[in-house]
Amino acid sequence: MDGAILLFIQEFIRNDILTPFFKVITTLGNAGLIWIAISLILLFNKKTRRAGIISICAMLMSLIVNNLILKNLVARTRPYDMIETLIPLVKKPTDFSFPSGHTGCAFAAAGVYVRNLPKRAGIPLLILAILIALSRLYVGVHYPTDVLVGFIIGLALSYLAEWVVTLWEKKREVKEAE
């Protein structure tokens, strides 16, 4: 079913208008650079610093869980190597397919942003995360289940990072009170 969805996208959704758009969107997610840049910018403002710290923590967790552990443990071959007629639209990634690191990182960061920033900032960043996730399917470098699991893990890690940072803040407050 995963392969059928990708072939459907290739056959019926890809077009000359959407392709340049999704190529740019997918590139924004490369190495998590857009999310890292946003998080670093958030560190400069006292009102947004906490969101910046949490999102950096969440992205580090995503890197470890998704890219270093799960990709190598599952070792799923990329769809373009398994589906003869699937044509990737970007340079072929050399790592494994499952889960989507782009999606995991995007939702690790965007999950934090949407909960900790004003809605006028959080919602557009969440939409960007959704577009990056969809772009991985559009350009043909991930199976839908890679993206789905990347989304679930990224979002879960956004909550875990928030919990960890909150614990750290409480311990720091106790030490300062002593």
Secondary structure, 3 states (H helix, E strand, C coil): CHHHHHHHHHHHHCCCCHHHHHHHHHHHCHHHHHHHHHHHHHHCCCCCHHHHHHHHHHHHHHHHHHHHHHHHHHCCCCHHHHCCCCCCCCCCCCCCCCCCHHHHHHHHHHHHHHHHCCHHHHHHHHHHHHHHHHHHHHCCCCCHHHHHHHHHHHHHHHHHHHHHHHHHHHHHHHHHHC
